[in-house]
Amino acid sequence: MGTWTLIGLIIGFVLIHPGARSDPPGATWIEEVPGTPGKDARLVLRGSTGMSRLLAREFLSSWDVDVSFDATRALFAGRRTTGAREGIYQVSFDSGSIATLVELDGLLESPRYGPGGWIFFLWNREADPDVRALRGGVLHAIPPRIGADPERISFHPGFDRGPVVTPSGRLIFSSSDSSGLLSMRRDGTDISAWHEDHGLGKGQWDPLAWESSSLLARSPAGSVFRIPESRHYTECLPAMDSDSLTRRKVEPRPMPKPDPSLVNARAKTGEIFCFDALEGTVEDDPRPVDLRGRIHMPAFEEGPPAFSAEFPLAGDGSFSLRVPADRPFRFEVLDGSGAILGSMKSHIWLRPGEQRGCIGCHEPRGRAPVNRIIEALDHPPGEVES
């Protein structure tokens, strides 16, 4: 055996063998070998010197990698053997050891590092790992506690894609329940639109990566766009080929500062108020009278059945409601005859104890609310009991 062959074998052993120590020389990125997740997709550690080594060599399949902020570890989704459950795992570049974070029934995708030690991933618990037809699942988070169970953080009737974690720590993702891209805090609160589809094809967007103060995302038609953070509501630029689409660089990056959670685990409801439900809906002057709102809550998971209820609007068009937490809902505005004047096309939710407000229905993005005290806050929130 030649000297260089022996050296190559030693390096391969150090990089892959669990329990061995390594500083991978020339290791600069991780890329996914094309294949089917759960079957033959594999992750490869590559370097500018020509070094190429399988990551998680002992696994049947590995996919969807993310590198830690300090570039010492990587997350990936994987499957150890045929018939085994899929899991989210963490590999140390220093030791090569692999830690199991979760192993669950169904399909797992897109593990991502978040601020404060949080980890996010997609989980489709209903799907058969051996019949992987469509990408997507429901956003879950693993809190930074030893032995912590995954927590669901999105609550709409549909599947998510993403997420991408921004430098501010917010999650950008898409939902089959709505068009465009959405954003929320790490605990599932403060969900809002981040970018609308602008007629770039019907279907679901796919957030891919964050690069140079911009989001790279694939449109429903399959084209990749660069959406600048500073103009994310209005600007969508065709993207050139980027390494971020096919590989993850092994290099340090700033960790977002963890923000305090707005969730009160002991609460069963959240509160929402609206400045003017007619904003962006009715332009008549004088505006219609005898208006009311209606809330729709669809049947969700194994919870209560579908539910609708009407509620009064204050004279200035405002309302304030207390709504069951962790359940999707949407609003409509009705006139005196029951005709629908405005309607939300997708669902939102409130986490336990969350308090949030909106300006109106279909109001222009970026509009600031009128500086006034709304009439709906003169009395306690109305109760929505499904």
Secondary structure, DSSP 8 states (H G I E B T S, - for coil): --HHHHHHHHHHHHHHSTT-----TTEEEEEEESS-TTTT-EEEEEETTS-EEEESTTSSEEEEEEE-TTSSEEEEEEESSTT--EEEEEEETTT--EEEEEEESSEEEEEEE-GGG-EEEEEETTS-TTS--S--BEEEEE-SSTT---EE---SSS-EEEEEE-TTS-EEEEETTSSSEEEE-TTS-S-EEEE--TTS-SS--EEEEEETTEEEEE-TTS-EEEEEGGGTTT--EE----GGGTEEE-S-------------TT-SEEEEEES-TTTTT---SS--SS-EEEEEE---TTS---EEEEEE--TTS-EEEEEESS--BEEEEE-TTS-EEEE-SS-B---TT-EEEE--SS--TT----SS--GGGGS--EE---
